[in-house]
Amino acid sequence: MKLLLTVLKRTHKPALSTGHRRSLSASSGLLPLRDEALVVGSTRELVQRLGSQVEVRTGFITEEEEGAFLRELEPGLKKKRYEYDHWDDAIHGYRETERARWGAACEEVLNRVRSVAFPEGSPLLGPVHILDLDKSGFIKPHVDSVKFCGSTIAGLSLLSDSIMRLVKEDATSEWLDLLLPRRSLYILRDEARYKFTHEILKDEESVFNGQRVPRLRRISVMCRNLPS
Ligand SMILES: O=C(O)CCC(=O)C(=O)O
């Protein structure tokens, strides 16, 4: 929990109960940008407006590269127990670690992540943050701490597809759902990172644009920059 306390700023009660979660109406946007159809939202305008601040890149890593991450991470993760915290905590059913030094294959991937996600020369948070969510695990809506993290969050998804939901903090009818396929990279920047909460849906709620997306155990590997 130590890492999470530094990363997470505040949590929100599940946004689903606010009624913003809806059937996708005619006005819902399907993203006509990179990897289109991986981002849907409350309106087409919102999807278009936030389009440059929210990216999902499918197939960012190969199966072999995913295997390299798992070989590096599994021994350490297996020594930890999944934590199932009080219902009001930010995350349920997880274990986590951070890592500063990687073998060559993973370092090569992380350099690729850094080069696509962060402006050149942008100071990065040294260690990479790893979150292992059990099949029943999920992450509640929160905004990452502005004290510890800068304008950009970039994450690789290993082992499972999942759905990340963004909800505008001060206008919960404004939302985006991101389909994060296994081995994809997502990037959140600027307004999407500061003004919207993000969360990873639990398996029972994992439905993207009307389509069920089974959530299995999922490991995310996240890079962040430092506040400026
Ligand atoms: O697992 C993820 O991809 C998101 C993790 C997250 O929300 C966070 O660490 O702030």
Ligand as a Chemical Component Dictionary entry (heavy atoms), coordinates in Angstrom:
data_LIG
# 
_chem_comp.id                   LIG 
_chem_comp.type                 NON-POLYMER 
_chem_comp.pdbx_formal_charge   0 
_chem_comp.three_letter_code    LIG 
# 
loop_
_chem_comp_atom.comp_id 
_chem_comp_atom.atom_id 
_chem_comp_atom.alt_atom_id 
_chem_comp_atom.type_symbol 
_chem_comp_atom.charge 
_chem_comp_atom.model_Cartn_x 
_chem_comp_atom.model_Cartn_y 
_chem_comp_atom.model_Cartn_z 
_chem_comp_atom.pdbx_ordinal 
LIG O1 O1 O 0 -3.302 -0.394 -13.535 1  
LIG C1 C1 C 0 -3.394 0.618  -14.216 2  
LIG O2 O2 O 0 -3.181 0.612  -15.428 3  
LIG C2 C2 C 0 -3.783 1.917  -13.575 4  
LIG C3 C3 C 0 -3.166 2.071  -12.232 5  
LIG C4 C4 C 0 -3.573 3.331  -11.567 6  
LIG O3 O3 O 0 -4.693 3.767  -11.676 7  
LIG C5 C5 C 0 -2.616 4.071  -10.774 8  
LIG O4 O4 O 0 -1.573 3.509  -10.388 9  
LIG O5 O5 O 0 -2.864 5.255  -10.493 10 
# 
loop_
_chem_comp_bond.comp_id 
_chem_comp_bond.atom_id_1 
_chem_comp_bond.atom_id_2 
_chem_comp_bond.value_order 
_chem_comp_bond.pdbx_ordinal 
LIG O1 C1 DOUB 1 
LIG C1 O2 SING 2 
LIG C1 C2 SING 3 
LIG C2 C3 SING 4 
LIG C3 C4 SING 5 
LIG C4 O3 DOUB 6 
LIG C4 C5 SING 7 
LIG C5 O4 DOUB 8 
LIG C5 O5 SING 9 
# 
